[in-house]
Amino acid sequence: MKIRLKVISLIVLVQLLLVSFAAAESRKDLNFPDILDYKTLKCDLHIHTVFSDGLVWPTVRVEEAWRDGLDVISITDHIEYHPHEQDIPTKHNRPYEIAAGMAKEKNILLIKGAEITRDTPPGHFNAIFLTDMNALDTNDFLDAVKIANEQGAFVFWNHPGWKPEAKGWLDIHTKLYENKWIQGIEAVNGDTYYEDAHRWAVEKNLTIVGNSDIHDPMSEGISSNVDHRPVTLVFAKAKSPEALKEALLEGRTTVWHGKQLIGREKYLDAIFKASVKAAKPYYRYKDTVWFEVKNTLCIDIQLEKTGGAGPEKLTLPANSTTLLKTKVKDDAEEVKLSYTVKNFLIAPDKGLAIELIIQLQ
């Protein structure tokens, strides 16, 4: 009897452990630092479900976002395009309603959004922080964008240049810009970096965003420092819809695309300084010192020398420490290493200029 009770107790214990393990989930986090007293929110603000031309249920997008280390998503199904309408009713607000509960459970901030989908030109535009998507279902394109702005939306131009025959900043875009009905632009959409869009963002002070525009299921295991969905880093005062919106309207963003960060100099410089630390030399022999440089960022940092000491080209691998050596003068108190960060783009083909200061005493 005692043996039987012990066996039963063991079975119950194993079952409880299995339940406990099943209830626990873990993921690899994306290591982007908080900067300039802001919280860095990792966002994908352009994704689709079966309620337009996507191939997954809204809750799947929440699961994928959590798995990929995101903080914020916006489901932005097309207002005008519904290829599954014979099976899925056209209800513009429904994807948000379906996903909202799971988003709370996964600690994902879910923002109500939609895509205004017209022929190119004028192109496709996302509106997020909407209150009612149904109001955007109108025949006139400018009316739809105006209504989105009246709801307090943040509106951005999606994938500019995706149709080569309609590339360029046109009169309709000038009208949107002059009316302040467009606040952002996708420099990155999916696998594509739009150089013109990046240039327009710099010239016209539009907020730079980059998103997946995912339609298919997001493949598992693709999150790495190279193979990953595009992510918009938003530097917000808090993880809340209000703080996120304020940060987007103020242009406090950077885009993570492939091996690159794309953004304004102020924020890229802050990311670099928060992530890269050069220690004092641990060894000196005659006119040479050896020292460590640590990169805590989740991407490799590619450096090219612009002057001073150090190697001509240098890669600081993600989440790693690199050993370096350089020549020094006898009476030097510090060594300056001047570089351009080739994969931190502050404008098309223009990397971030930085200095690494090595204290010798």
C-alpha positions in Angstrom: 0.0 0.0 0.0 2.8 2.4 1.0 4.6 1.6 -2.3 1.4 2.3 -4.2 0.9 5.6 -2.5 4.5 6.6 -3.2 4.0 5.7 -6.9 0.7 7.8 -7.0 2.4 10.7 -5.3 5.3 10.5 -7.8 2.8 10.5 -10.7 0.9 13.5 -9.3 4.2 15.4 -8.8 5.3 14.7 -12.4 2.0 15.9 -13.7 2.2 19.0 -11.6 5.7 19.7 -13.0 4.5 19.1 -16.5 1.7 21.6 -16.0 4.1 24.0 -14.6 6.5 23.6 -17.5 3.7 23.9 -20.0 2.6 27.2 -18.4 6.1 28.7 -18.5 7.2 30.2 -21.8 10.6 31.7 -22.6 12.2 33.5 -25.5 15.5 35.1 -26.5 15.3 38.9 -25.8 16.4 41.5 -28.3 19.1 43.5 -26.6 18.5 47.1 -27.5 19.4 49.6 -24.7 17.1 52.2 -23.3 18.6 55.6 -24.2 18.3 59.3 -23.4 16.0 58.5 -20.4 13.5 56.8 -22.8 12.3 53.2 -22.9 13.1 51.4 -26.1 10.0 49.7 -27.5 10.5 47.1 -30.2 7.6 47.4 -32.7 6.1 46.0 -35.9 3.4 48.4 -37.0 2.3 46.8 -40.3 1.0 43.2 -40.3 -1.9 41.4 -41.8 -4.4 38.7 -40.9 -7.2 36.7 -42.7 -9.4 39.7 -42.3 -7.7 41.1 -45.4 -5.1 39.3 -47.4 -3.1 37.7 -44.6 -3.1 33.9 -44.0 -3.3 33.7 -40.2 -5.8 34.4 -37.4 -5.2 37.6 -35.4 -4.0 35.8 -32.2 -1.3 34.1 -34.2 0.3 37.6 -34.9 0.4 38.1 -31.1 2.1 34.8 -30.5 4.7 35.5 -33.2 5.3 39.0 -31.9 6.0 37.7 -28.4 8.3 34.9 -29.7 10.3 37.5 -31.7 10.9 39.7 -28.7 8.6 42.5 -29.7 6.8 44.9 -27.3 4.3 46.5 -29.7 2.3 45.5 -32.8 -0.5 47.0 -34.9 -2.7 44.7 -37.0 -3.2 46.9 -40.1 -5.6 44.9 -42.4 -6.6 46.5 -45.7 -9.8 48.7 -45.6 -10.5 48.1 -49.3 -9.1 44.6 -50.1 -10.7 41.4 -48.7 -9.9 38.3 -50.8 -11.3 36.0 -48.0 -14.6 37.8 -47.8 -16.7 34.7 -48.8 -15.4 33.0 -45.6 -14.4 35.9 -43.3 -16.9 38.8 -42.9 -15.6 42.3 -43.6 -15.4 43.7 -40.1 -12.6 46.3 -39.9 -12.5 46.5 -36.1 -12.7 42.7 -35.5 -9.0 41.7 -35.8 -8.1 44.1 -32.9 -11.0 42.8 -30.8 -9.9 39.2 -31.3 -6.2 39.8 -30.6 -6.7 42.2 -27.6 -7.1 39.5 -24.9 -4.1 37.5 -25.9 -2.0 40.7 -26.3 -2.7 41.5 -22.6 -1.7 38.0 -21.6 1.6 38.2 -23.6 2.4 41.8 -22.4 2.2 43.0 -26.0 0.9 46.5 -26.6 -1.7 46.2 -29.3 -2.4 49.3 -31.3 -5.6 49.7 -33.4 -4.8 50.3 -37.0 -5.7 49.8 -40.7 -4.2 50.1 -44.2 -5.7 52.6 -46.6 -5.2 50.7 -49.9 -5.4 52.6 -53.2 -3.8 52.3 -56.6 -0.2 53.5 -56.8 0.0 56.5 -57.0 -1.0 57.6 -54.4 -0.1 54.3 -52.8 -0.8 52.5 -49.5 -0.9 54.3 -46.1 -1.1 52.9 -42.6 -3.1 54.7 -39.9 -2.6 53.6 -36.3 -4.2 54.8 -33.0 -7.6 54.8 -34.7 -10.8 54.7 -32.8 -13.0 53.3 -35.5 -11.7 51.7 -38.7 -15.1 51.6 -40.3 -15.1 55.4 -40.8 -12.2 55.0 -43.2 -14.2 52.9 -45.6 -15.0 55.7 -48.0 -14.5 56.1 -51.7 -12.4 59.2 -51.7 -8.7 58.6 -50.7 -8.1 62.1 -49.2 -11.3 61.8 -47.2 -10.0 58.5 -45.7 -6.7 60.0 -44.7 -8.4 63.1 -43.4 -10.8 61.0 -41.2 -7.8 59.0 -39.9 -6.2 62.3 -38.8 -9.4 63.5 -37.3 -9.4 60.4 -35.1 -5.9 61.3 -33.9 -4.1 58.7 -36.0 -0.4 58.5 -36.8 -0.3 58.1 -40.6 2.7 56.8 -42.6 3.4 56.0 -46.3 3.9 52.3 -46.9 6.7 50.8 -49.1 7.3 53.9 -51.3 8.6 52.8 -54.7 7.4 49.2 -54.5 6.0 49.8 -58.1 8.8 51.1 -60.2 6.5 52.7 -62.7 5.0 55.0 -60.0 8.2 55.9 -58.1 8.7 59.4 -56.8 7.3 62.1 -54.5 4.2 63.3 -56.4 1.8 66.2 -56.0 -0.6 64.1 -54.0 2.2 63.4 -51.5 3.0 67.1 -51.3 -0.7 67.8 -50.5 -0.7 65.2 -47.7 2.5 66.6 -46.4 1.4 70.2 -46.5 -1.9 69.4 -44.8 0.1 67.5 -42.1 -1.9 64.4 -42.9 1.2 62.2 -43.1 3.7 62.0 -40.3 5.9 59.0 -41.2 7.3 56.9 -44.0 8.5 53.3 -44.3 12.2 53.3 -45.1 12.1 49.6 -44.8 9.3 47.2 -45.7 9.9 43.5 -45.5 13.3 42.7 -47.0 13.5 46.0 -48.9 15.3 49.2 -47.9 13.9 52.2 -49.8 16.7 54.7 -50.2 14.4 57.4 -51.5 12.1 57.0 -48.6 15.0 57.4 -46.2 16.1 60.5 -48.0 12.6 62.0 -47.9 12.4 61.3 -44.2 15.6 63.2 -43.5 14.7 66.1 -45.9 11.0 66.5 -44.7 11.5 65.5 -41.1 9.1 62.5 -41.4 9.3 59.8 -38.8 11.3 56.8 -40.0 9.6 53.4 -39.6 10.3 49.9 -40.8 7.9 47.0 -40.7 7.4 43.4 -41.8 4.1 43.8 -43.8 3.8 40.1 -43.0 1.0 38.2 -44.8 2.2 34.5 -44.4 2.8 32.8 -41.1 6.1 34.1 -39.6 8.6 31.3 -39.7 9.9 30.0 -36.4 13.5 30.3 -35.4 14.4 33.2 -37.8 15.1 35.8 -35.2 18.9 36.5 -35.2 21.1 39.5 -35.7 20.9 39.0 -39.5 17.8 37.0 -40.4 14.8 38.7 -38.7 11.7 40.8 -39.3 12.3 44.5 -39.6 11.7 46.3 -36.3 10.9 49.9 -35.5 12.6 50.9 -32.3 10.6 53.7 -30.6 12.1 55.7 -27.8 9.1 56.4 -25.6 8.5 57.7 -22.1 6.6 54.6 -21.1 5.1 51.5 -22.6 1.7 52.9 -23.2 -0.4 53.9 -26.3 -0.1 57.6 -25.3 3.7 57.5 -24.9 4.2 55.5 -28.1 2.1 57.9 -30.1 4.0 60.9 -28.7 7.3 59.4 -29.5 6.3 58.6 -33.1 5.0 62.1 -33.7 8.2 63.5 -32.4 10.3 61.2 -34.7 12.1 59.3 -31.9 12.7 56.1 -33.9 15.3 53.9 -35.4 14.8 50.9 -37.8 16.6 47.6 -37.4 16.9 46.0 -40.9 19.1 43.0 -41.6 22.6 44.0 -40.3 21.7 47.7 -40.2 20.3 50.4 -38.0 18.7 53.3 -39.8 17.7 56.4 -38.0 18.6 59.9 -36.9 22.1 60.7 -35.7 21.1 61.6 -32.2 19.5 58.2 -31.5 22.1 56.1 -33.3 24.8 57.8 -31.4 23.0 57.2 -28.1 22.6 53.5 -29.0 26.3 53.1 -29.8 27.4 54.9 -26.6 25.0 52.7 -24.5 26.2 49.5 -26.2 29.9 49.8 -26.8 32.4 50.2 -23.9 36.2 50.3 -24.2 38.0 49.3 -21.1 41.4 50.5 -19.8 44.3 48.5 -21.2 45.0 45.3 -19.3 48.5 44.9 -20.6 51.2 47.2 -22.0 54.5 46.4 -23.6 56.8 49.2 -24.8 54.7 51.3 -27.2 51.8 48.9 -27.5 48.6 48.4 -25.3 46.1 45.6 -25.3 42.5 46.4 -24.3 38.9 45.0 -24.5 35.9 46.5 -26.3 32.5 45.1 -25.4 29.4 45.2 -27.6 26.2 44.4 -25.7 24.0 45.1 -28.7 22.2 42.2 -30.4 23.8 43.1 -33.8 27.4 43.2 -35.1 28.9 46.7 -35.4 30.9 47.3 -38.5 33.6 50.0 -38.2 35.8 51.7 -40.7 38.7 53.9 -39.6 38.6 57.6 -40.4 41.8 58.6 -38.5 44.0 58.0 -35.5 44.9 54.6 -34.0 43.3 51.2 -34.4 42.8 48.7 -37.3 41.5 50.0 -40.7 38.4 47.9 -40.5 36.8 46.3 -37.4 33.7 44.3 -36.6 32.5 44.1 -33.0 30.3 40.9 -32.9 27.0 41.1 -31.2 26.9 40.3 -27.4 30.7 39.8 -27.4 34.0 41.1 -26.2 36.8 41.9 -28.7 40.5 42.1 -27.8 42.4 44.9 -29.6 45.9 46.4 -29.5 47.3 49.7 -30.7 50.4 51.8 -30.6 50.6 54.6 -28.0 53.0 57.5 -27.2 54.9 57.4 -24.0 53.3 60.5 -22.5 49.7 59.8 -23.8 46.9 59.8 -21.3 44.4 58.5 -23.7 44.0 57.1 -27.2 41.3 58.2 -29.7 40.0 55.7 -32.2 38.0 57.5 -34.9 35.6 55.4 -37.0 32.5 55.5 -39.1 29.9 52.9 -38.1 29.1 51.6 -41.6 25.9 49.8 -40.6 24.4 52.7 -38.6 22.9 54.8 -41.4 22.0 58.4 -40.6 21.2 59.0 -44.3 21.5 56.9 -47.4 25.1 55.8 -47.8 26.2 57.8 -44.7 27.3 56.0 -41.6 27.6 57.4 -38.0 30.8 59.0 -37.0 32.1 58.0 -33.6 35.1 58.1 -31.4 36.3 55.4 -29.0 38.3 56.9 -26.2 40.8 54.5 -24.4 41.9 55.9 -21.1 45.5 54.9 -20.4 45.8 56.1 -16.8 
